[in-house]
Amino acid sequence: MPRYCPITYSMKVLGSKWKIPIIFKLMIEDGQHYNNLKRMIGDNITNFMLTKSLRELEADGLITRHDDHQVPPSVTYHLTSLGKDLAMTMNQLFDWGQELYSKKEKMVEH
């Protein structure tokens, strides 16, 4: 057993409210511009939180920021191979969340 807890470490990297949705959206369609990524995630994310989350994901090696060095600036965000390694886990989390939500809805109906 490692001296650290892998679950705790994983949650440190992915644990903020917006990081998993960012990764999931990039899994669906990689190479997103900032504003399009913001629209895909929804209105509740602020510019501050999106920027902070993107910088942290980049620092942790899960995404890359590609600057085309154009005027006006054109920056896209891409999953790294490490970020893509989460695909199976994210799909399982999606399925689990869908099942959990469905069960909760059935309980409310009765």
NUMI-776071 format. One record per residue (C-alpha): x, y, z; residue in one letter. Coordinates in Angstrom, 2 decimals. Each point is the difference from the previous one (the first is absolute). Layout:
<nodes>
<u->X; v->Y; w->Z; rest->a>
...
</nodes>
This chain:
<nodes>
<u->0.00; v->0.00; w->0.00; rest->m>
<u->1.43; v->3.42; w->-0.93; rest->p>
<u->0.83; v->2.53; w->2.69; rest->r>
<u->-2.56; v->2.31; w->-1.55; rest->y>
<u->-3.64; v->-0.71; w->-0.81; rest->c>
<u->-0.59; v->-0.22; w->-3.76; rest->p>
<u->-3.65; v->1.02; w->0.42; rest->i>
<u->0.98; v->3.09; w->2.00; rest->t>
<u->2.63; v->0.91; w->-2.58; rest->y>
<u->-2.44; v->-0.49; w->-2.89; rest->s>
<u->-2.56; v->2.19; w->1.76; rest->m>
<u->2.66; v->2.66; w->0.53; rest->k>
<u->0.56; v->0.11; w->-3.76; rest->v>
<u->-3.65; v->-0.33; w->-1.10; rest->l>
<u->-1.92; v->1.10; w->3.08; rest->g>
<u->-1.14; v->3.48; w->-0.89; rest->s>
<u->-3.56; v->0.43; w->-1.23; rest->k>
<u->0.95; v->0.79; w->-3.60; rest->w>
<u->2.96; v->-2.21; w->-0.90; rest->k>
<u->-1.93; v->-3.18; w->-0.76; rest->i>
<u->-2.53; v->1.83; w->-2.23; rest->p>
<u->2.89; v->1.69; w->-1.86; rest->i>
<u->1.73; v->-3.32; w->-0.61; rest->i>
<u->-3.28; v->-1.66; w->-1.00; rest->f>
<u->-0.79; v->2.74; w->-2.54; rest->k>
<u->3.51; v->-0.29; w->-1.47; rest->l>
<u->-0.49; v->-3.77; w->-0.21; rest->m>
<u->-3.16; v->0.58; w->-2.05; rest->i>
<u->1.64; v->2.57; w->-2.26; rest->e>
<u->3.71; v->0.68; w->0.42; rest->d>
<u->1.65; v->3.23; w->-1.09; rest->g>
<u->-2.42; v->2.55; w->1.42; rest->q>
<u->0.39; v->3.76; w->0.14; rest->h>
<u->-0.54; v->1.63; w->3.40; rest->y>
<u->-3.41; v->1.55; w->-0.81; rest->n>
<u->-1.34; v->-3.15; w->-1.63; rest->n>
<u->1.15; v->-2.07; w->2.98; rest->l>
<u->-1.76; v->2.46; w->2.30; rest->k>
<u->-3.23; v->-0.33; w->-2.00; rest->r>
<u->0.25; v->-3.81; w->0.04; rest->m>
<u->0.40; v->-0.05; w->3.78; rest->i>
<u->-2.84; v->2.43; w->0.65; rest->g>
<u->-0.80; v->3.41; w->1.38; rest->d>
<u->0.87; v->-0.79; w->3.62; rest->n>
<u->3.77; v->-0.02; w->-0.46; rest->i>
<u->1.68; v->3.38; w->0.41; rest->t>
<u->2.93; v->1.16; w->-2.12; rest->n>
<u->2.16; v->-0.08; w->3.12; rest->f>
<u->-0.84; v->-3.63; w->0.81; rest->m>
<u->0.36; v->-1.18; w->-3.60; rest->l>
<u->3.40; v->1.67; w->-0.33; rest->t>
<u->1.14; v->-1.31; w->3.40; rest->k>
<u->-1.17; v->-3.54; w->-0.78; rest->s>
<u->1.61; v->0.00; w->-3.45; rest->l>
<u->3.32; v->1.20; w->1.44; rest->r>
<u->-0.06; v->-2.66; w->2.72; rest->e>
<u->-0.89; v->-2.76; w->-2.48; rest->l>
<u->2.86; v->1.17; w->-2.20; rest->e>
<u->2.41; v->0.08; w->2.95; rest->a>
<u->-1.03; v->-3.55; w->0.91; rest->d>
<u->0.64; v->-1.17; w->-3.57; rest->g>
<u->-3.59; v->-0.89; w->-0.91; rest->l>
<u->-0.49; v->2.65; w->-2.68; rest->i>
<u->2.15; v->2.12; w->-2.26; rest->t>
<u->-0.55; v->3.56; w->-1.12; rest->r>
<u->0.80; v->0.55; w->-3.67; rest->h>
<u->0.58; v->3.60; w->-1.11; rest->d>
<u->0.00; v->0.54; w->-3.77; rest->d>
<u->1.84; v->3.33; w->0.44; rest->h>
<u->-2.52; v->1.83; w->-2.15; rest->q>
<u->-1.63; v->3.39; w->0.18; rest->v>
<u->-2.60; v->-0.13; w->1.43; rest->p>
<u->1.25; v->-2.67; w->2.40; rest->p>
<u->-1.17; v->-3.57; w->-0.67; rest->s>
<u->0.45; v->-2.40; w->2.91; rest->v>
<u->-1.37; v->-3.53; w->0.17; rest->t>
<u->0.03; v->-2.54; w->2.81; rest->y>
<u->0.74; v->-3.68; w->-0.56; rest->h>
<u->0.12; v->-3.10; w->2.17; rest->l>
<u->3.43; v->-1.51; w->0.45; rest->t>
<u->0.49; v->-3.77; w->-0.07; rest->s>
<u->-0.21; v->0.13; w->3.81; rest->l>
<u->-3.33; v->1.83; w->-0.27; rest->g>
<u->-1.24; v->-2.51; w->-2.57; rest->k>
<u->0.86; v->-2.80; w->2.43; rest->d>
<u->-3.01; v->1.14; w->2.03; rest->l>
<u->-2.43; v->-0.94; w->-2.80; rest->a>
<u->-1.02; v->-3.37; w->1.39; rest->m>
<u->-0.33; v->1.36; w->3.52; rest->t>
<u->-2.03; v->2.98; w->-1.23; rest->m>
<u->-2.33; v->-2.25; w->-1.97; rest->n>
<u->-0.53; v->-2.19; w->3.07; rest->q>
<u->-0.64; v->3.10; w->2.12; rest->l>
<u->-2.50; v->1.24; w->-2.61; rest->f>
<u->-1.84; v->-3.35; w->0.00; rest->d>
<u->0.01; v->-0.16; w->3.80; rest->w>
<u->-1.35; v->3.56; w->0.27; rest->g>
<u->-2.71; v->-0.76; w->-2.54; rest->q>
<u->-1.06; v->-3.11; w->1.92; rest->e>
<u->0.06; v->1.83; w->3.33; rest->l>
<u->-2.09; v->2.86; w->-1.40; rest->y>
<u->-2.51; v->-2.44; w->-1.50; rest->s>
<u->-0.40; v->-1.80; w->3.33; rest->k>
<u->-0.47; v->3.29; w->1.81; rest->k>
<u->-2.65; v->1.10; w->-2.50; rest->e>
<u->-1.89; v->-3.28; w->0.48; rest->k>
<u->0.05; v->0.53; w->3.79; rest->m>
<u->-1.46; v->3.51; w->-0.40; rest->v>
<u->-2.81; v->-1.31; w->-2.26; rest->e>
<u->-1.20; v->-2.49; w->2.62; rest->h>
</nodes>
